[in-house]
């Protein structure tokens, strides 16, 4: 495989991974928001003794901490999302162009300008 083809393939893979990671983190944030909402309503409307109340508050605290970790990771990936927005549309086209050019090299022909030896091919 030529270097340009490998690099363009890596670029497409990295862009896809960045986009997928952002989407996955968004889904995780949404899921955590729903869990936290459920816990808040359970605490709001439930009747608990001290021990069960403590366990529910501790569960809420753990969920909030987990959500914070996810959100921190999501915020760190946002500059990458902003950056790839401009090149994401063209990365596949560039990779396809490189692959097609590489394939065309196999069928390359040359007609000599001075020598009378006829058409020269790669085969």
Secondary structure, 3 states (H helix, E strand, C coil): CCHHHHHHHHHHHHHHHHHHHHHHHHHHHHHHHHHHHHHHHHHHHCCCCHHHHHHHHHHHHHHHHHHHHHHHHHHHHHHHHHHHHHHHHHHHHHHHHHHHHHHHHHHCEEECCCCCCCEEECC
